[in-house]
């Protein structure tokens, strides 16, 4: 049976012994002697069960007080202990620190920022759209009627409630023109979705940047100048640009835009499939039906629009041969950017 006197004497003993401690290792030895598995205080606690219930709480309180006091004093003493002179500290303060692993922006984010920076320098505003859209914004308002064959090329994922994942950022053209009056000059980056089978050059999700300019006296040469400037900023000052006739339902006339191959400068190589040219975007003058659909008079206003694929631009610029690298989160790939 333990007695109150025993508890008091252990407390006294601890005080005295602590006074003799000079370094970290003797402090640790003292800690083990009192608080360790078989330490003096620990043994008291174990014996608590054999104390008659009537006295148990009084004893419990005293032992726990002792334990907290010992713990507190050891901690306090330890913080005051200075490394003993003559003996070297265990810590080598001259070692270089551990460098925290710094993250970086994803290559697609970097490319989006670079492209937006070029367009904002030309006075374009950056706007946001939505990824879940209705059929109206993805098709109908963009002059793609329900039975039009060009719907197939943009067909997409539908939700059970009849919404869809947008298959092109051209939806933002409509959203912006509904809300704002011309003059308008915007670029809109974002994700788009298509039911494409994934392979080296296709993904069911990828990123586009849409451009739209609507004003009173815009011509096709404004479109040409804007895109030529953009491509030269991104791929180099001697980049040449050509426009091929194409079809998009929401632009008339429509074009596909090629730039001269930055790798062979037009001679023909494997980057440009030996043609000297690389197709980089789709564009055209805003179709009068699109302006009419949002209540803007095509008699007073004209404009141009363009859409480019961010993955494609990034793959071209850095010679990446497989689109899947962008989505795999492999740091060996990501670290290179
Ligand atoms: N939305 C078209 C596409 O995804 C690109 C485009 C945008 C073409 C604007 C013309 C004008 O292919």
Boltz pocket constraint, residues with backbone or C-beta under 6 A from the ligand:
constraints:
  - pocket:
      binder: B
      contacts: [[A, 167], [A, 168], [A, 169], [A, 170], [A, 211], [A, 248], [A, 251], [A, 255], [A, 282], [A, 283], [A, 284], [A, 305], [A, 306], [A, 307], [A, 308]]
      max_distance: 6.0
